Amino acid sequence: MSDTPSTPTTPSAFAAAVESVRRAVARDDLAVSEIPAPGGLAPHALALAGDVVGASGRADPDLGTGRFVLLHDESAPEAWGGVFRVVCFAQAPLEADLALDPFVADVAWSWLVDSLAAGGASHHSASGTATKVLSTGYGDLAEQGEGAQLELRASWTPTSTDLAPHLEAWSELICTLAGLPPTVEGVTLLASRRVGRD
């Protein structure tokens, strides 16, 4: 008997899902890279980070940023309702006057739902939160003035191993939050946004 612990094999369903994520086509406005997956959430996981690309051609998380995590557990946790779960995060600056709009959180959630539907990302059990953050600088930070951010955290259960549409919907979500024109039909932009890509 060997003293080295056995390496768990990657389930074929997870391998297929990872392959589909890696061949997904994110928007050109978003720089996507693979990052270490968080531990302890599931036996198998894949994580990606995305940052909006500024006018300089470089990724700038201050313009918009997000995370996409694919979880896989063959035991199909009851809360998931399946063997996969996608957990995502998206955040972008928002004009302070828009942050006061009582419906802006509803709009952010609709951008995610519409992007998933438009891309054919079949799923169920979606849940999440949309958060508006208002800030005002004081003292040494007074020059920052007032600012606002819109943040969306969401999760859902994919119904197939084809995760490319899910990643593409997340890509669309971040860019739409950042004020970039949507490429998905049926998704509309808020009337006034500060994109900051000039």
FENKAUR-V769896 format. One line per field, one symbol per residue. ss: DSSP state (A for helix, B for strand, O for the rest). phi: phi as a letter, one per 30 degrees, with the letter a starting at -180 (. if undefined). psi: psi as a letter, one per 40 degrees, with the letter a starting at -180 (. if undefined). A space follows every 50 residues. Layout:
ss = ???
phi = ???
psi = ???
This chain:
ss = OOOOOOOOOOOAAAAAAAAAAAOOOOOOOBBBBBBOOOOOOOOBBBBBBB BBBOOOOOBOOOOOBBBBBBBBOOOOOOOOOOOBBBBBBBBBBOOAAAAO OOOAAAAAAAAAAAAAAAOOOOBBBBBBBBBBBBBBOOAAAAAAOBBBBB BBBBBBBBOOOOOAAAAAAAAAAAAAAOOOOOOOOOOOOOOOOOOOOO
phi = .dddddddddedddddddddddcdcddddbccbdbddddidadbabbbcb bdddddicdbdddlaabbbccbbddheeddilccbcbbbbbadbdedddd ddcdddddddddeddddddiddaahdalbcbcccbbdbhdceddicbbbc bbcbbacdcaddceddddddedeeddedjdedccdjccddebbcdicd
psi = hiehiihhihidddddddddddeihiidehhhihihiiiedidhihiiih hhhadeeihgeddhiiihhhihheegidddfaeihhhihhiiiihdddde heedddddddddddddddefghiifiiaihhhhhihiibeededaiiiih hhhiiihieiegeddddddddddddddeeihiehhehiiidhihdfe.
